[in-house]
Amino acid sequence: MQSERGVVHTFLSYKGGTGRTVTCMNVAYHLARAGKRVLVIDLDIDGPGLAILANVQPEEFDGKSILDFFKASPDTSPKNYTVSRSFDTPESSTVTIDLVLAPISFDPNQALSTHGTELSAKMARIRDELPYLYDFILIDSASGISDYSALAVSISDFVTVCFRWSRQHFLGTTRLIHLLSAMVNRPATNYFLDDFFVLANAVPDPESAEEFKRRDEVLSGMREVVNRLKVRNGSETEEIMTISESIEQKWSERVMTSENRLFQEYEHYAQFCLGLRKTHEMGG
């Protein structure tokens, strides 16, 4: 067991279709490449995708899903519900990522409302135990402002909000980050959130002067909203990072294990996450 405490980092989006799950998993891969112990939890109960992305068959985590953990007795360790997957690296080695997965289908009688107040206690168990086993716990949260996304945020040190190029995504994301801003650095509350970040995902390459202008307008508009909230919280202002749109990732969603543009962008965001952990360890 490691002595230093790891961080819980949730990937969230206002709407689906942002590429959030793909980005979360690829960032996890690069954190593992950096020698970190990484766990990814699928809390997108209504639209789980991590098992598909990691090529884990349903029978491999039968009885070991996140829903099984929610149903288990209060003294059950969440570590008992992990499965592992190894991925090749460009360095001709492999890295391993642990996963707590959600089933593609489940009994409606096992829906959220049937777990009652025990869910908060189960999430607290994740936060109390697993950061001493892993350097990074990444949560792929449900989209929107929902019970599941609230549970994910409630145990998170950091949140990355993914958005993409549409008016719905932009306006919904601004609403979401206003809520997150109210949770940052509030010692009188039960939240642990140190900070939130916005990641422009699946950003199309501009092909004309008008498209370049629109791209800059979207990024500068979101940057203005984010930094206004950051200043209010006493945080440092920042640029909006981007992940490019990829035809390959639109259909063949996967962990990118060979070097290309997307590989480098995911790696860059993973390096950013590594920096956040170092800052977190120093207490600010």
C-alpha positions in Angstrom: 0.0 0.0 0.0 1.4 3.5 -0.9 1.8 6.0 1.9 1.0 9.1 -0.1 -2.6 9.8 -0.9 -3.7 9.8 -4.5 -6.2 12.2 -6.1 -9.8 11.6 -7.3 -10.4 13.3 -10.7 -13.8 13.2 -12.3 -14.4 13.7 -16.0 -17.8 15.3 -16.5 -19.8 16.8 -19.4 -23.1 18.6 -19.6 -24.3 16.4 -22.5 -23.2 13.1 -24.0 -21.2 12.8 -27.2 -18.3 15.0 -26.1 -15.8 12.1 -26.2 -15.5 12.3 -22.4 -15.1 8.6 -21.9 -12.5 8.2 -24.6 -10.5 11.1 -23.2 -10.8 9.9 -19.6 -9.4 6.4 -20.6 -6.6 7.8 -22.8 -5.5 10.2 -20.0 -5.5 7.2 -17.7 -3.2 5.4 -20.2 -0.7 8.2 -20.2 -0.7 8.5 -16.4 0.0 4.7 -16.3 2.8 5.3 -18.9 4.2 7.9 -16.4 4.5 5.1 -13.8 1.4 5.9 -11.8 -1.0 3.5 -10.3 -4.3 4.3 -12.0 -7.9 3.2 -11.4 -10.8 4.3 -13.7 -14.4 4.0 -12.4 -17.4 4.0 -14.8 -20.1 6.0 -13.1 -22.0 6.6 -16.3 -24.6 4.0 -15.2 -27.2 4.9 -17.9 -24.7 4.9 -20.8 -21.6 3.0 -19.8 -18.7 2.7 -22.3 -15.5 1.9 -20.5 -15.9 -1.8 -20.8 -16.3 -1.5 -24.6 -13.3 0.9 -24.8 -11.1 -1.4 -22.7 -12.4 -4.6 -24.5 -13.7 -6.2 -21.3 -16.4 -8.8 -21.8 -19.5 -8.8 -19.6 -18.6 -12.2 -18.1 -15.3 -10.8 -16.9 -16.9 -8.5 -14.4 -20.1 -10.4 -13.7 -20.8 -9.8 -10.0 -18.0 -7.2 -9.8 -19.6 -4.1 -11.4 -20.0 -0.8 -9.7 -23.7 -1.7 -9.2 -22.7 -4.9 -7.4 -20.5 -2.7 -5.1 -23.4 -0.4 -4.4 -25.5 -3.4 -3.4 -22.9 -5.0 -1.3 -22.7 -4.8 2.5 -21.3 -1.6 4.0 -18.0 -3.2 5.0 -17.2 -4.4 1.5 -14.0 -3.0 0.0 -14.4 -1.4 -3.5 -11.0 -2.9 -4.4 -12.8 -6.3 -4.6 -14.7 -5.0 -7.7 -11.7 -4.1 -9.9 -10.6 -5.8 -13.2 -7.3 -5.1 -14.9 -6.4 -4.4 -18.5 -2.9 -4.1 -20.0 -2.0 -1.9 -23.0 1.0 -1.7 -25.3 3.2 1.4 -25.3 5.5 2.9 -28.0 8.4 2.0 -25.7 7.7 -1.8 -26.4 6.4 -2.4 -22.9 2.9 -2.6 -21.4 1.0 -0.6 -18.8 -1.8 -1.9 -16.6 -4.9 0.1 -15.6 -7.5 -1.1 -13.1 -11.2 -0.6 -13.8 -14.5 -0.7 -11.9 -17.0 -1.1 -14.7 -20.7 -0.6 -15.2 -22.8 -3.2 -17.0 -24.2 -2.4 -20.4 -27.6 -3.5 -19.2 -29.0 -4.0 -15.7 -32.2 -4.9 -13.9 -34.4 -1.7 -13.6 -35.2 -2.9 -10.0 -31.5 -2.2 -9.2 -31.8 1.5 -10.3 -30.4 4.4 -8.2 -33.5 4.9 -6.1 -33.4 1.4 -4.6 -30.0 2.1 -3.0 -31.2 5.0 -0.9 -28.8 6.8 1.4 -26.2 4.0 1.3 -24.8 5.4 -2.0 -23.2 8.4 -0.3 -21.6 6.0 2.2 -20.3 3.8 -0.6 -18.8 6.7 -2.4 -17.2 7.9 0.8 -15.7 4.4 1.1 -14.1 4.8 -2.3 -12.6 8.1 -1.3 -11.4 6.9 2.1 -9.8 3.7 0.9 -8.7 3.7 -2.7 -6.5 6.9 -2.8 -4.1 4.9 -0.6 -3.9 2.2 -3.3 -3.7 4.4 -6.4 -2.0 7.6 -7.4 -5.0 8.6 -9.6 -8.6 7.6 -9.5 -10.4 8.8 -12.6 -14.2 8.8 -12.6 -16.1 8.7 -15.9 -19.2 10.4 -14.7 -22.7 10.4 -16.1 -23.5 13.4 -18.3 -25.5 16.4 -17.0 -26.5 17.5 -13.6 -27.8 14.2 -12.1 -27.6 12.1 -9.0 -24.7 10.1 -10.3 -22.7 13.1 -11.4 -23.3 14.7 -8.0 -22.0 11.5 -6.3 -18.8 11.7 -8.5 -18.2 15.3 -7.7 -18.8 14.8 -4.0 -15.6 12.7 -3.6 -13.5 14.5 -6.2 -10.4 16.7 -5.7 -10.6 17.9 -9.3 -13.1 17.9 -12.1 -12.5 18.2 -15.8 -15.6 19.3 -17.8 -15.5 18.3 -21.4 -17.5 20.2 -24.0 -17.7 20.3 -27.7 -18.7 22.6 -30.5 -22.4 23.4 -30.2 -24.6 26.0 -28.6 -26.2 23.5 -26.2 -22.8 22.2 -25.0 -21.5 25.7 -24.6 -24.4 27.1 -22.6 -24.9 23.9 -20.6 -21.2 23.8 -19.7 -21.3 27.4 -18.4 -24.2 26.4 -16.2 -22.3 23.4 -14.9 -19.1 25.2 -14.1 -21.0 27.8 -12.2 -22.2 25.0 -9.9 -18.7 23.6 -9.6 -17.3 27.0 -8.8 -19.6 27.2 -5.8 -18.2 24.0 -4.5 -14.5 24.9 -4.7 -12.6 25.7 -1.5 -15.6 25.6 0.8 -14.3 24.1 4.1 -17.7 24.4 5.7 -19.2 21.9 3.3 -18.7 18.2 2.7 -17.0 18.8 -0.7 -13.3 18.2 -1.3 -13.1 20.0 -4.6 -9.9 21.9 -5.1 -10.5 23.1 -8.6 -12.3 22.5 -11.9 -11.0 22.7 -15.5 -12.7 22.9 -18.9 -11.4 20.8 -21.9 -12.6 21.5 -25.4 -13.1 18.1 -26.8 -13.5 16.8 -30.4 -12.5 20.3 -31.7 -12.8 20.4 -35.5 -9.8 21.7 -37.6 -10.7 25.0 -39.1 -10.7 25.0 -42.9 -11.5 28.7 -43.6 -10.9 32.1 -42.2 -14.5 32.1 -40.9 -14.0 28.8 -39.2 -10.8 30.0 -37.6 -12.7 33.1 -36.3 -15.5 31.0 -34.9 -13.0 28.6 -33.2 -11.3 31.6 -31.5 -14.6 33.1 -30.5 -15.8 29.8 -28.8 -12.5 29.3 -27.0 -12.2 32.9 -25.9 -15.8 33.0 -24.8 -15.4 29.9 -22.6 -12.1 31.1 -21.3 -13.7 34.4 -20.2 -16.5 32.5 -18.3 -14.0 30.2 -16.6 -11.5 32.8 -15.6 -14.2 35.1 -14.2 -15.1 32.2 -11.9 -11.5 31.4 -11.1 -10.8 35.0 -10.1 -13.8 35.0 -7.8 -12.4 31.8 -6.2 -8.9 33.2 -5.9 -7.6 30.6 -8.4 -5.1 31.2 -11.2 -6.6 32.0 -14.6 -5.9 29.6 -17.4 -6.2 28.8 -21.1 -8.7 26.3 -22.4 -7.0 23.1 -23.5 -8.2 21.2 -26.6 -8.4 17.7 -27.9 -8.8 17.5 -31.7 -11.7 15.9 -33.5 -10.7 12.6 -35.1 -12.5 10.5 -37.7 -10.7 7.5 -36.2 -12.0 8.1 -32.7 -15.5 8.8 -33.9 -16.0 5.1 -34.8 -13.0 3.1 -33.7 -13.0 4.5 -30.1 -10.0 3.1 -28.4 -6.9 3.8 -26.3 -4.3 5.3 -28.7 -1.1 3.3 -28.1 0.9 4.7 -31.0 2.2 8.2 -31.4 0.2 10.6 -33.5 -1.5 14.0 -32.9 -4.2 12.7 -30.6 -1.7 10.6 -28.6 0.3 13.7 -28.0 -2.8 15.8 -27.0 -3.9 13.1 -24.5 -0.4 12.9 -23.1 -0.3 16.7 -22.7 -3.5 16.6 -20.6 -2.2 13.7 -18.6 1.0 15.8 -17.8 -1.3 18.6 -16.7 -3.1 16.2 -14.4 0.3 15.1 -13.0 1.1 18.7 -12.2 -2.3 19.1 -10.4 -1.4 16.2 -8.1 2.0 17.7 -7.3 0.3 21.0 -6.4 -2.3 19.1 -4.4 0.4 17.3 -2.4 2.0 20.7 -1.5 -1.3 21.8 -0.2 -2.3 24.4 -2.7 
